Amino acid sequence: MTTVFTHQELGNSIDFYNSNGFVAIKSTLDEAYLSKIKSIMLELIEVEKNAINIDNYRDYGFLLCAPHYADKYPEILDVLNNEDLLNFVEQILEKWFIVYLYSNNCIPPNGGNTKAYKPHVDTPRYIQNYHQSMVAMITMDDYTELNGATWVLPASQKIKEKPTDDYFYANAQRVIVPKGTICFFDPKVWHAAGTNFSQDWRTCLLIVFCKPWMKQRVDIPRFMSHIDKHSLSEKLKQLLGFKSQSPASFKEFYGDEKERTFTQPFV
Ligand SMILES: O=C(O)CCC(=O)C(=O)O
């Protein structure tokens, strides 16, 4: 069983993250919310599969931009109001971080896997003593060896050479955690999703945060162009990148503060 910290153990969990390149923390998102989001995600995976219309695509089980569906399912965004989650991210990335990617990695049952099943790092960018991004994997099921719990090679965030598969699997640990755990990963740590040999989906949300000056993985504000922004709080807009867009007109650069698209402090 992986050590699961609480949000109260902030100092110890930050130390663990910095040494090991990952840490598991019990989230304060409630059980009913996670179950609801799980069923929404499983439904949307099929919606997106039909929209893409490619058989056996390697991203099956992954949504390209979950906030795109917030018109029909506004609760998808509620996770971004969780203060404990945001507080931990702020300890690592400092103030004004934004969402780089809001997706999930759900593994289909009965021997299913995803394109993340081989050992990999998410972002091979090595700036000494600097965190430019971090991953929050929020489990919506108990993770077990049977259902494809993630493999992680502790303290491997500085290893630039890909370890051999033999070395990786001999030294990596499974992330065995209950539903409702936030597993924070340094995107440079070597890890792999497992194969799901159970009869049910193994589900999680994957939210990647980054510095506000970085280009998002997908352009979330444009992916949300059909959604009424008045329903979003200023904080949510900031997190989703609405205040970190490159100006595309004189008005957006020189105009009234409310019309500007780059109002974040330069950090
Ligand atoms: O779902 C998992 O267990 C790991 C996900 C992963 O490796 C990734 O998305 O990069």
The ligand as an SDF file (V2000), in Angstrom:
LIG
                    3D

 10  9  0  0  0  0  0  0  0  0999 V2000
   -3.4250    6.3130  -15.5820 O   0  0  0  0  0  0  0  0  0  0  0  0
   -2.3370    6.0210  -15.1090 C   0  0  0  0  0  0  0  0  0  0  0  0
   -2.1960    5.0900  -14.3380 O   0  0  0  0  0  0  0  0  0  0  0  0
   -1.1240    6.8090  -15.4980 C   0  0  0  0  0  0  0  0  0  0  0  0
   -1.4250    7.8510  -16.5110 C   0  0  0  0  0  0  0  0  0  0  0  0
   -0.2230    8.2680  -17.2810 C   0  0  0  0  0  0  0  0  0  0  0  0
    0.7990    7.6620  -17.2380 O   0  0  0  0  0  0  0  0  0  0  0  0
   -0.2680    9.4200  -18.1400 C   0  0  0  0  0  0  0  0  0  0  0  0
   -1.3680    9.8860  -18.4720 O   0  0  0  0  0  0  0  0  0  0  0  0
    0.8080    9.9180  -18.5270 O   0  0  0  0  0  0  0  0  0  0  0  0
  1  2  2  0
  2  3  1  0
  2  4  1  0
  4  5  1  0
  5  6  1  0
  6  7  2  0
  6  8  1  0
  8  9  2  0
  8 10  1  0
M  END
$$$$
